[in-house]
């Protein structure tokens, strides 16, 4: 699948991993619909970098936990070029919530952001892709789903839901739309990690090193272009799940 003149919507695309994915797909020739929530300044800077790669970009602001807003973003991405070929469900939050500290509000924030929003984006995009003849959806789960970290149970429930969602949508949207997932491990650590914590992550991979954003962006590009792969969740974790 060549990406020249294709249209890719990346949720949470203003910074960090979302930005790297947007730049990867833009570099391969896709026009980019760049969703952001609160990071307007970062989105503008990322959009400028995307234009520098010789493709077009639109910036779409929305709170995806509002279902109507999630559907609007998909519709506007498709309307910008009259098509939508790729959806990357990247937007998510990562929070530690030890048992005993989980609140209803915290639960709703994690599940609505990490599971409900991607589902409604994928449902809207998938049906549009079916009608137009085809497309690709890439979702993000987490290698922690296999490790069951005790301090992150609500977060991991949301990501386990994404894994099952990926399998179910691959069946529901076939044969026109391919749906796959990526389960990253330690590829882009949050700010504030100590040297000891960083060393812990390294020790707990088979490859004894951290990955970089390119580890994930390369996997996204592969799954977008791999025309005979659907219903797969690809671990990108250096073997962390086996430690």
Phi and psi in degrees as a GROMACS rama.xvg file:
@    title "Ramachandran Plot"
@    xaxis  label "Phi"
@    yaxis  label "Psi"
@TYPE xy
-79.9519  143.949  UNK-2
-96.1856  -4.12291  UNK-3
-58.7561  123.571  UNK-4
69.1045  7.28239  UNK-5
-75.2297  164.124  UNK-6
-119.576  126.132  UNK-7
-121.427  127.079  UNK-8
-99.5481  122.285  UNK-9
-115.051  117.476  UNK-10
-82.6534  143.521  UNK-11
61.3243  42.5956  UNK-12
-93.6251  6.95159  UNK-13
-77.1977  -32.176  UNK-14
-151.501  176.487  UNK-15
50.3608  -132.099  UNK-16
-65.1967  -37.8947  UNK-17
-59.919  -41.2723  UNK-18
-62.2311  -45.3957  UNK-19
-61.2353  -38.8221  UNK-20
-66.303  -44.2339  UNK-21
-59.1566  -43.6845  UNK-22
-68.2974  -35.7682  UNK-23
-62.8358  -48.1024  UNK-24
-70.324  -35.3828  UNK-25
-64.4037  -40.5684  UNK-26
-63.5611  -25.198  UNK-27
-87.6447  -1.02777  UNK-28
112.835  -2.16741  UNK-29
-81.9434  143.781  UNK-30
-78.2431  145.891  UNK-31
-119.481  126.472  UNK-32
-97.149  112.454  UNK-33
-103.622  104.952  UNK-34
-86.4782  144.781  UNK-35
-147.682  161.431  UNK-36
-105.809  -73.5123  UNK-37
-107.447  -8.80808  UNK-38
-92.5057  61.1274  UNK-39
-63.7925  -43.8755  UNK-40
-64.6918  -43.8566  UNK-41
-64.637  -37.6968  UNK-42
-63.3483  -40.6033  UNK-43
-63.8663  -41.0544  UNK-44
-66.7719  -42.0348  UNK-45
-65.2276  -40.2944  UNK-46
-60.4156  -38.1112  UNK-47
-64.2186  -39.8909  UNK-48
-64.9591  -38.7326  UNK-49
-63.6366  -44.8941  UNK-50
-60.736  -33.2436  UNK-51
-64.3025  -15.6303  UNK-52
-90.3301  0.883052  UNK-53
88.9918  16.6015  UNK-54
-121.134  173.796  UNK-55
-97.3771  158.089  UNK-56
-148.892  143.761  UNK-57
-124.476  145.626  UNK-58
-102.867  130.804  UNK-59
-127.103  113.701  UNK-60
-93.9033  135.356  UNK-61
-169.907  151.805  UNK-62
-94.0947  104.425  UNK-63
-71.5204  -10.8287  UNK-64
-72.0949  -15.1932  UNK-65
-88.0358  113.344  UNK-66
-56.7043  -41.128  UNK-67
-62.0385  -36.9179  UNK-68
-69.3508  -40.4657  UNK-69
-60.0899  -44.2488  UNK-70
-67.7726  -36.0223  UNK-71
-62.8804  -42.651  UNK-72
-59.9413  -43.8181  UNK-73
-62.4144  -45.5438  UNK-74
-61.9147  -42.3683  UNK-75
-70.3251  -34.9113  UNK-76
-62.7454  -43.0498  UNK-77
-68.0579  -37.1547  UNK-78
-71.2106  -27.5294  UNK-79
-60.3667  -36.8625  UNK-80
-125.173  6.33894  UNK-81
76.1695  18.1796  UNK-82
-166.535  160.534  UNK-83
-143.46  118.648  UNK-84
-106.019  -28.4895  UNK-85
-139.171  133.66  UNK-86
-121.81  126.099  UNK-87
-112.778  109.156  UNK-88
-83.242  82.5341  UNK-89
-98.0742  -31.7472  UNK-90
-59.6808  129.348  UNK-91
-166.11  165.45  UNK-92
-123.911  151.941  UNK-93
-127.932  115.022  UNK-94
-137.789  139.237  UNK-95
-83.6372  126.662  UNK-96
-139.233  81.9832  UNK-97
-57.376  148.819  UNK-98
-58.7452  132.593  UNK-99
104.509  -17.277  UNK-100
-110.008  -5.19998  UNK-101
-72.2166  127.305  UNK-102
-110.103  164.735  UNK-103
-61.4007  -42.0525  UNK-104
-64.0149  -42.095  UNK-105
-66.1739  -41.1583  UNK-106
-58.6631  -49.0117  UNK-107
-62.5486  -39.3862  UNK-108
-61.4668  -46.8305  UNK-109
-67.2743  -47.7695  UNK-110
-70.78  -38.376  UNK-111
-68.436  -39.4294  UNK-112
-74.9056  -45.2611  UNK-113
-89.8964  -19.0541  UNK-114
-126.009  -52.7896  UNK-115
-63.8203  -47.5363  UNK-116
-60.4452  -49.3527  UNK-117
-59.7653  -36.4434  UNK-118
-62.3887  -48.4504  UNK-119
-70.732  -30.58  UNK-120
-64.2396  -44.7316  UNK-121
-67.9052  -39.572  UNK-122
-61.5222  -47.1458  UNK-123
-64.7447  -46.5186  UNK-124
-68.3461  -41.476  UNK-125
-61.6893  -42.9521  UNK-126
-65.7585  -39.756  UNK-127
-64.4524  -40.6854  UNK-128
-65.3846  -39.5699  UNK-129
-57.8948  -45.3068  UNK-130
-67.918  -29.971  UNK-131
-90.9114  -5.645  UNK-132
112.962  -9.22471  UNK-133
155.904  167.008  UNK-134
173.437  -177.762  UNK-135
-137.926  136.495  UNK-136
-121.624  133.304  UNK-137
-122.228  122.143  UNK-138
-106.526  162.561  UNK-139
-120.383  117.872  UNK-140
-104.275  -146.099  UNK-141
-156.117  140.118  UNK-142
-61.5335  -20.1089  UNK-143
-63.2046  -19.291  UNK-144
-58.5553  -34.8731  UNK-145
-82.3927  -16.9841  UNK-146
-101.958  -17.5119  UNK-147
52.7492  57.134  UNK-148
-59.0843  126.971  UNK-149
-69.7879  -24.1804  UNK-150
-88.1444  2.97541  UNK-151
-133.302  34.3451  UNK-152
-59.8614  -49.989  UNK-153
-60.7134  -40.8433  UNK-154
-58.9801  -46.0202  UNK-155
-69.2675  -31.8579  UNK-156
-60.8029  -42.5249  UNK-157
-63.2874  -39.0018  UNK-158
-77.0957  -32.3516  UNK-159
-63.9011  -36.9682  UNK-160
-61.6551  -38.4233  UNK-161
-63.0703  -38.3912  UNK-162
-62.619  -48.6116  UNK-163
-65.3828  -37.8979  UNK-164
-58.549  -40.5901  UNK-165
-60.1595  -46.214  UNK-166
-65.377  -43.9775  UNK-167
-65.7747  -42.103  UNK-168
-69.6685  -31.2226  UNK-169
-60.2912  -38.2309  UNK-170
-74.2062  -44.8003  UNK-171
-67.7226  -31.4261  UNK-172
-102.168  -2.59959  UNK-173
-69.8567  153.5  UNK-174
-93.2577  -2.84441  UNK-175
-73.9367  -33.5584  UNK-176
-119.155  129.139  UNK-177
-93.8549  138.059  UNK-178
-130.78  121.178  UNK-179
-135.156  169.868  UNK-180
-134.572  163.425  UNK-181
-128.575  135.974  UNK-182
-115.031  91.2044  UNK-183
-72.9278  152.131  UNK-184
-108.084  -137.325  UNK-185
-79.0777  82.2588  UNK-186
-114.445  -22.8486  UNK-187
-154.07  87.428  UNK-188
-66.5575  145.431  UNK-189
-63.4365  154.46  UNK-190
-64.9921  148.431  UNK-191
100.724  -4.598  UNK-192
-69.8168  137.78  UNK-193
-78.29  168.31  UNK-194
-61.3731  -38.6177  UNK-195
-63.3642  -42.1641  UNK-196
-65.8311  -40.1879  UNK-197
-61.9323  -43.637  UNK-198
-63.5704  -35.7823  UNK-199
-61.4018  -44.417  UNK-200
-61.5917  -41.1496  UNK-201
-64.0698  -45.8287  UNK-202
-60.9855  -30.1147  UNK-203
-95.869  29.5812  UNK-204
-123.43  149.664  UNK-205
-65.8635  -31.1997  UNK-206
-85.1443  -6.54006  UNK-207
57.092  41.6334  UNK-208
-161.077  162.577  UNK-209
-86.8463  153.442  UNK-210
-90.6399  168.156  UNK-211
-114.124  172.89  UNK-212
-53.4856  -32.5899  UNK-213
-64.2944  -24.8047  UNK-214
-61.2195  -40.2096  UNK-215
-82.5261  -42.6666  UNK-216
-63.1656  -35.274  UNK-217
-64.4732  -36.4207  UNK-218
-68.4754  -39.7789  UNK-219
-60.4109  -48.792  UNK-220
-61.4415  -40.7552  UNK-221
-60.6399  -48.7171  UNK-222
-67.1715  -33.3875  UNK-223
-64.0856  -37.2306  UNK-224
-94.166  -12.9774  UNK-225
-81.7252  95.2264  UNK-226
-75.6551  -7.30534  UNK-227
-116.917  23.8828  UNK-228
-122.66  124.616  UNK-229
-151.821  154.171  UNK-230
71.0896  32.1967  UNK-231
-120.339  139.144  UNK-232
-111.869  116.95  UNK-233
-97.3558  115.862  UNK-234
-71.9134  134.044  UNK-235
-127.975  76.8951  UNK-236
-139.1  9.99594  UNK-237
63.3331  18.3287  UNK-238
85.1123  15.8393  UNK-239
-57.6704  -35.8953  UNK-240
-66.8693  -14.832  UNK-241
-97.0445  0.393736  UNK-242
